[in-house]
């Protein structure tokens, strides 16, 4: 007599970005779609049955407001795992957030953050024009768009050491929640009248709006670290079953990445037909990105370097949290912790 199939483990997995609900739940306004090409291996892991093959019932939850919004959901216990921007995770962890830990790397390559402003703005023509406490649009505090603002200021020497020690901000932050609101803010057409001088968002997501003339590109900045990591709520470390479930999820993502790498034309078709990118842009992006071959690897040196850069930029305020405490060590359960 065969054994019954195990009950699938249910996982709530956040990723960024996705579908933004209407501002008013009673509104008849359509959903706002923020396409995300980096989510393609997650789509393949789900559509090809790699999660279900490992007895995982995975619900992929889009967070168009970014990594900062996922941090709040992890803190409240409404997410089990999340895939987001490295700088957002590490900044939160280094500043004392203890409700989640790093469990894997998703993308090896750095992220190109394009710096954009309104297409008809004559007062902002290059990133150098942002010096002097200009208004920088962000999705929310703690997000990648917020953290990279500090990195931009640090790289350009816009904050003196004395100002940094005094906790002075390099910009006037304007919280705009999602990509559409950020575009509206720099074009001075935001529904609530919010205005920003510039914002930063991933290059290929922005490119369509450069091509249409809605916004213009005034610069770029690359993350000095691998761009995406995976975190898990610390509650999963309280049981062997929970740790095994996270390991199974990461192995399924590995399979999604492998499928992505061996089915490039299918990836291009999905991105260009389902995520609102042109085929040309999808193929160009494929040449710039390298996903981690083994997601179950968190490189301690990468975390240490990121903390150093973020501390120099003023994002990380202290040194009380050790790097080893930011990583959930799943050794012995199918995951490697690089040393």
C-alpha positions as a printed Julia matrix, in Angstrom:
339×3 Matrix{Float64}:
   0.0    0.0     0.0
   1.49   3.33   -1.04
   2.0    6.12    1.47
  -0.28   9.15    1.18
   1.21  12.22   -0.49
   2.52  14.79    1.99
   0.38  17.84    2.64
   1.87  20.71    0.59
   3.63  23.36    2.66
   2.02  26.76    2.1
   4.36  29.69    1.51
   3.53  33.36    1.04
   6.31  34.76   -1.12
   6.65  38.47   -1.85
   8.38  39.83   -4.92
   8.79  43.28   -6.4
   7.04  44.77   -8.22
   3.73  43.57   -9.63
   0.09  44.68   -9.64
  -0.93  47.8    -7.77
  -4.55  47.9    -6.53
  -6.68  51.03   -7.02
  -6.12  53.77   -4.42
  -9.75  53.42   -3.24
 -10.93  49.79   -2.83
 -14.41  50.85   -3.99
 -13.01  52.53   -7.1
 -13.73  51.13  -10.53
 -10.27  52.21  -11.69
  -8.27  49.42  -13.33
  -5.33  47.73  -11.66
  -2.01  49.41  -12.33
   0.48  46.94  -13.77
   4.15  47.43  -12.97
   5.93  44.75  -15.04
   8.99  43.06  -13.59
  11.22  41.03  -15.89
  13.36  39.82  -12.99
  10.39  37.75  -11.82
  10.53  35.51  -14.92
  12.36  32.56  -13.24
   9.78  32.68  -10.42
   7.04  32.51  -13.06
   8.74  29.49  -14.63
   9.18  27.79  -11.25
   5.43  28.08  -10.76
   4.2   27.44  -14.3
   6.5   24.45  -14.84
   5.45  22.83  -11.58
   8.8   23.02   -9.81
   7.15  24.22   -6.58
   4.38  21.61   -6.58
   6.88  18.86   -7.39
   8.49  19.65   -4.03
   5.13  19.65   -2.2
   5.06  23.44   -1.97
   1.9   25.5    -2.29
   3.45  28.85   -3.2
   1.47  32.07   -3.46
   3.49  34.76   -5.23
   2.45  38.15   -3.87
   3.43  41.27   -5.87
   4.66  44.36   -4.03
   4.7   47.28   -6.48
   5.75  49.66   -3.68
   9.07  47.86   -3.41
  11.37  46.19   -0.94
  10.46  48.59    1.86
   6.83  47.44    1.68
   7.93  43.81    1.9
  10.01  44.61    4.96
   6.85  45.88    6.67
   4.94  42.75    5.68
   7.73  40.5     6.93
   7.79  42.44   10.2
   4.04  41.92   10.61
   4.32  38.22    9.83
   2.22  38.36    6.65
   5.04  37.0     4.45
   7.14  33.84    4.79
   9.77  34.63    2.16
  10.53  37.53   -0.15
  12.68  38.26   -3.18
  13.91  41.83   -3.26
  16.75  44.28   -3.6
  19.95  43.5    -1.73
  20.47  47.03   -0.39
  16.98  47.18    1.11
  17.35  43.89    2.98
  20.85  44.56    4.29
  20.14  48.15    5.32
  17.19  46.99    7.4
  19.09  44.09    8.95
  22.17  46.19    9.75
  19.94  48.77   11.44
  18.45  46.18   13.77
  15.52  44.56   11.91
  15.3   41.01   13.27
  12.11  39.51   11.83
  13.82  38.06    8.75
  17.22  36.89    7.57
  19.04  36.36    4.31
  18.7   32.81    2.99
  19.79  33.05   -0.64
  21.02  35.05   -3.61
  18.74  35.49   -6.63
  20.74  37.63   -9.1
  24.53  37.75   -9.45
  24.8   40.9   -11.56
  24.47  44.48  -10.26
  21.38  46.55  -10.98
  21.46  49.63  -13.18
  19.36  52.33  -11.53
  18.38  54.91  -14.15
  17.92  58.47  -12.86
  14.89  60.14  -14.42
  13.02  63.43  -14.45
  10.06  64.89  -16.31
  10.43  65.07  -20.07
   9.86  68.83  -20.22
  11.87  69.76  -17.13
  14.52  72.31  -18.05
  15.7   72.77  -14.45
  17.05  69.21  -14.23
  19.19  68.08  -17.15
  21.78  65.85  -15.43
  22.22  64.03  -12.14
  24.61  66.79  -11.01
  21.59  69.12  -10.83
  20.29  67.09   -7.86
  22.97  68.43   -5.52
  21.68  70.68   -2.79
  18.76  68.92   -1.07
  16.68  68.51   -4.22
  13.41  66.56   -4.03
  14.04  62.88   -4.77
  11.02  60.67   -5.36
  11.09  57.28   -3.63
   8.61  54.42   -3.38
   8.9   54.47    0.4
  11.45  54.76    3.2
  13.73  51.72    3.34
  13.19  50.84   -0.33
  15.97  50.47   -2.89
  15.07  53.83   -4.44
  15.6   55.41   -1.01
  18.83  53.57   -0.15
  20.4   54.29   -3.54
  19.74  57.98   -3.03
  22.28  57.88   -0.21
  24.72  55.91   -2.35
  24.37  58.49   -5.13
  25.04  61.34   -2.69
  28.03  59.53   -1.19
  29.58  58.75   -4.59
  29.22  62.4    -5.63
  30.49  63.85   -2.33
  27.29  65.78   -1.67
  27.4   65.31    2.09
  30.37  66.38    4.17
  31.57  64.18    7.03
  30.2   66.72    9.51
  26.77  66.74    7.87
  26.74  62.95    7.83
  27.53  62.82   11.55
  24.74  65.31   12.22
  22.31  63.01   10.41
  21.46  65.52    7.71
  19.62  64.16    4.69
  21.11  64.43    1.17
  17.66  65.05   -0.37
  14.15  66.06    0.44
  12.43  62.69    0.2
   9.06  62.52   -1.57
   7.24  59.23   -0.94
   5.26  58.32   -4.08
   4.65  54.59   -3.54
   4.88  53.17   -7.07
   6.4   53.67  -10.5
   3.43  55.48  -12.05
   3.24  57.96   -9.19
   6.97  58.57   -9.47
   6.58  59.42  -13.16
   3.61  61.66  -12.39
   5.57  63.38   -9.61
   8.46  64.48  -11.84
   5.98  65.59  -14.51
   4.01  67.62  -11.95
   0.74  65.82  -12.71
   0.41  63.73   -9.54
  -3.22  63.34   -8.49
  -2.43  64.64   -4.99
  -0.14  67.4    -6.19
   3.09  65.77   -4.99
   6.19  66.85   -6.91
   9.73  65.51   -7.19
  12.74  66.64   -9.18
  13.94  63.13  -10.02
  13.67  59.48   -9.06
  15.61  56.27   -9.61
  14.21  53.04  -11.05
  15.57  50.02  -12.9
  16.78  50.93  -16.41
  14.77  48.56  -18.59
  11.54  49.21  -16.69
  12.12  52.92  -17.31
  13.19  52.61  -20.94
   9.68  52.27  -22.38
   8.83  55.67  -20.91
  12.0   57.25  -22.31
  11.01  55.91  -25.73
   7.49  57.34  -25.39
   8.8   60.72  -24.2
   6.99  60.62  -20.84
  10.21  60.96  -18.84
  13.86  61.6   -19.66
  17.04  59.94  -18.47
  19.57  62.19  -16.72
  22.02  59.61  -15.35
  22.57  56.19  -13.91
  24.13  54.45  -10.95
  24.99  50.76  -10.49
  24.71  48.86   -7.25
  28.19  47.87   -6.07
  26.8   44.43   -5.08
  24.71  41.56   -6.55
  21.3   43.11   -7.03
  18.72  40.68   -5.62
  18.61  38.4    -2.56
  16.02  36.19   -0.89
  15.01  36.49    2.75
  12.88  34.35    5.05
  10.88  35.24    8.13
  12.78  34.11   11.23
   9.8   31.99   12.22
  10.89  29.36    9.72
  14.04  28.67   11.73
  12.04  27.47   14.72
  11.47  23.99   13.3
  13.31  21.45   11.19
  10.25  21.3     8.92
  10.34  25.04    8.37
  14.03  25.0     7.45
  13.44  22.08    5.08
  10.59  23.99    3.44
  12.8   27.02    2.78
  15.45  24.71    1.32
  12.85  23.13   -0.97
  11.7   26.56   -2.13
  15.26  27.62   -2.98
  15.87  24.4    -4.93
  12.68  25.0    -6.91
  13.86  28.54   -7.71
  17.16  27.02   -8.9
  15.11  24.92  -11.31
  13.22  28.01  -12.46
  16.54  29.76  -13.14
  17.87  26.73  -15.03
  14.7   26.65  -17.15
  15.08  30.38  -17.84
  18.69  29.88  -18.94
  17.84  27.05  -21.34
  14.62  28.53  -22.75
  15.67  32.06  -23.66
  13.22  32.44  -26.53
  10.35  31.42  -24.24
  11.59  33.95  -21.68
  11.62  36.69  -24.32
   8.09  35.75  -25.43
   6.82  35.85  -21.84
   8.49  39.18  -21.06
   7.4   40.84  -24.32
   3.8   39.57  -24.28
   2.96  39.41  -20.58
   5.14  42.1   -19.0
   4.71  44.94  -21.49
   8.29  45.11  -22.76
   9.33  45.14  -26.39
  11.01  42.04  -27.76
  14.11  44.16  -28.49
  14.33  45.37  -24.88
  13.72  41.87  -23.53
  16.59  40.45  -25.58
  18.87  43.33  -24.64
  18.09  42.77  -20.95
  18.9   39.06  -21.27
  22.43  40.04  -22.23
  22.89  42.07  -19.05
  21.56  39.77  -16.33
  22.96  36.66  -14.69
  20.81  34.82  -12.16
  22.46  32.83   -9.38
  23.03  29.21  -10.4
  22.58  28.15   -6.81
  20.22  30.3    -4.79
  21.15  28.57   -1.54
  24.36  30.59   -1.33
  24.78  33.75    0.72
  28.29  35.14    0.43
  29.43  36.63    3.7
  31.94  38.88    1.91
  29.16  40.38   -0.22
  27.11  41.21    2.86
  30.17  42.71    4.59
  30.99  44.88    1.53
  27.38  46.05    1.24
  27.29  47.02    4.91
  30.54  48.97    4.52
  29.2   50.92    1.54
  25.85  51.58    3.2
  27.57  52.71    6.41
  29.8   55.08    4.43
  26.69  56.42    2.67
  25.02  57.02    6.02
  22.27  54.43    5.53
  23.58  52.11    8.24
  23.89  54.09   11.46
  25.78  51.75   13.78
  27.83  48.58   13.99
  25.96  46.62   16.66
  24.65  43.93   14.28
  27.17  41.32   13.12
  27.0   40.01    9.56
  26.66  36.41   10.72
  23.45  37.38   12.5
  21.94  38.66    9.24
  22.15  35.22    7.6
  19.96  32.23    8.41
  22.4   29.32    8.48
  20.69  26.32    6.91
  23.84  24.19    6.7
  23.08  20.55    7.06
  19.69  21.13    5.46
  20.77  21.36    1.83
  22.03  24.96    1.85
  25.6   26.22    1.72
  26.8   29.25    3.6
  29.84  30.55    1.77
  32.7   31.59    3.99
